[in-house]
Amino acid sequence: MRALVQRVATASVVVDDEVVGQIEHGYLVLVCAMQGDTEAVADWLAQKVVKLRVLKDGDGRMNRSVLDVGGSALIVSQFTLAAETRGNRPGFSRAALPEQGRLLYERFAETMSNLGVPVVTGIFGADMKVSLVNDGPVTIWLDTDT
């Protein structure tokens, strides 16, 4: 699985002109399930994101997790994180098939929630408009293959 974690002051996702998810302080997490990923992989990645210490402590240093600061997570599925870009037109054959991708995306979000993070999500497979104010900016790429 792949995740792009962005530390945000605020983030929201809109589908068909309706806000379906919105958070204030915390993480916008773009998630992509890859071929061969399992529930155990989704659980591991969710735990990694929850424990990630990229939020500011009292001295302004990146030293706190989303749990430490009482932050939230907006989780959005994004199969394009699987892009293969050898040529000029990206290919996405390494992404999990939609049914498996949905299950792993939902498992990832559920695991983060079960670990104590308030979670809101986009709508899997929908055409979404994502807005954010990146705080820092801080953007972290996580890949379970590395």
C-alpha positions as CSV (number, residue, x, y, z in Angstrom):
1,M,0.0,0.0,0.0
2,R,1.0,3.5,-0.5
3,A,0.0,6.6,1.5
4,L,0.7,10.3,1.0
5,V,0.3,12.0,4.4
6,Q,0.0,15.7,4.4
7,R,0.0,17.7,7.7
8,V,-3.0,20.1,7.3
9,A,-4.5,23.0,9.1
10,T,-7.8,22.1,7.3
11,A,-8.9,19.7,4.5
12,S,-12.1,18.8,2.9
13,V,-13.4,16.6,0.1
14,V,-16.4,17.4,-2.1
15,V,-18.4,15.0,-4.3
16,D,-21.2,16.3,-6.6
17,D,-21.0,19.8,-5.0
18,E,-21.5,18.4,-1.5
19,V,-18.9,18.3,1.3
20,V,-18.6,14.6,2.3
21,G,-15.7,15.0,4.6
22,Q,-13.9,17.8,6.4
23,I,-11.3,18.1,9.2
24,E,-9.4,20.9,10.9
25,H,-6.0,20.1,12.4
26,G,-4.5,16.7,11.4
27,Y,-3.7,14.7,8.3
28,L,-5.0,14.4,4.8
29,V,-4.1,10.8,3.9
30,L,-4.2,9.8,0.2
31,V,-4.2,6.0,0.1
32,C,-3.7,3.4,-2.7
33,A,-3.9,-0.4,-2.3
34,M,-1.5,-2.3,-4.6
35,Q,-1.8,-5.7,-6.1
36,G,-1.0,-8.3,-3.5
37,D,-1.7,-6.1,-0.5
38,T,-3.6,-7.7,2.5
39,E,-5.5,-6.6,5.5
40,A,-2.3,-7.0,7.6
41,V,-0.6,-4.6,5.3
42,A,-3.4,-2.1,5.7
43,D,-3.3,-2.5,9.4
44,W,0.5,-2.0,9.5
45,L,0.3,1.2,7.4
46,A,-2.5,2.6,9.5
47,Q,-0.5,2.1,12.6
48,K,2.5,3.7,11.0
49,V,0.5,6.8,10.1
50,V,-1.1,7.0,13.6
51,K,2.4,6.9,15.2
52,L,4.0,9.2,12.7
53,R,5.5,12.2,14.6
54,V,5.3,15.1,12.2
55,L,3.1,17.5,14.2
56,K,4.6,20.3,16.2
57,D,5.5,20.0,19.9
58,G,5.6,23.0,22.3
59,D,9.0,24.0,20.8
60,G,7.7,24.0,17.3
61,R,9.6,20.8,16.4
62,M,8.1,17.8,14.5
63,N,7.8,15.5,17.5
64,R,4.1,14.8,18.0
65,S,1.7,12.2,16.5
66,V,-1.9,12.9,15.4
67,L,-3.0,11.2,18.6
68,D,-0.7,13.3,20.8
69,V,-2.3,16.5,19.5
70,G,-5.9,15.3,19.3
71,G,-5.9,15.7,15.5
72,S,-8.2,14.1,12.9
73,A,-7.6,12.3,9.6
74,L,-9.3,12.8,6.2
75,I,-8.7,9.6,4.3
76,V,-9.2,9.7,0.5
77,S,-8.7,6.8,-1.9
78,Q,-6.3,7.6,-4.8
79,F,-5.4,4.8,-7.2
80,T,-3.1,7.2,-9.1
81,L,-0.5,6.7,-6.4
82,A,0.2,3.4,-8.2
83,A,1.2,5.3,-11.4
84,E,3.9,3.7,-13.5
85,T,5.5,6.6,-15.4
86,R,8.1,5.1,-17.8
87,G,6.4,6.7,-20.7
88,N,4.3,9.9,-21.0
89,R,1.0,8.2,-20.2
90,P,0.8,6.7,-16.7
91,G,-0.2,3.1,-16.3
92,F,-2.0,1.8,-13.2
93,S,-1.7,-2.0,-13.5
94,R,0.0,-2.3,-10.1
95,A,-3.0,-0.8,-8.3
96,A,-5.3,-3.3,-6.6
97,L,-8.5,-4.2,-8.5
98,P,-11.4,-1.9,-7.4
99,E,-13.2,-4.5,-5.1
100,Q,-9.9,-5.3,-3.3
101,G,-8.9,-1.7,-3.3
102,R,-12.2,-0.7,-1.6
103,L,-11.8,-3.4,1.1
104,L,-8.3,-2.3,1.9
105,Y,-9.1,1.4,1.9
106,E,-12.0,0.8,4.3
107,R,-9.8,-1.4,6.5
108,F,-7.1,1.3,6.6
109,A,-9.7,3.9,7.7
110,E,-11.3,1.5,10.2
111,T,-7.9,0.7,11.8
112,M,-7.0,4.3,12.2
113,S,-10.3,5.0,13.8
114,N,-9.9,2.0,16.1
115,L,-6.6,3.3,17.2
116,G,-8.3,6.5,18.4
117,V,-8.0,8.9,15.5
118,P,-11.2,10.7,14.5
119,V,-11.6,9.7,10.8
120,V,-13.7,11.0,7.9
121,T,-13.4,9.7,4.4
122,G,-14.0,10.5,0.8
123,I,-16.2,8.2,-1.3
124,F,-14.2,5.3,-2.9
125,G,-14.2,5.6,-6.7
126,A,-16.0,8.9,-6.8
127,D,-14.8,12.0,-8.7
128,M,-13.7,14.0,-5.7
129,K,-12.5,17.6,-5.3
130,V,-10.0,17.7,-2.4
131,S,-9.0,21.0,-0.8
132,L,-6.3,21.5,1.9
133,V,-4.2,24.0,3.6
134,N,-0.9,22.1,4.0
135,D,0.7,23.1,7.3
136,G,4.4,23.5,7.0
137,P,4.2,22.3,4.2
138,V,4.8,18.8,5.4
139,T,4.2,15.9,3.1
140,I,5.4,12.3,3.8
141,W,5.4,9.4,1.3
142,L,4.9,5.9,2.8
143,D,5.2,2.7,0.8
144,T,4.9,-0.7,2.4
145,D,7.2,-2.1,-0.3
146,T,10.2,-0.1,1.0
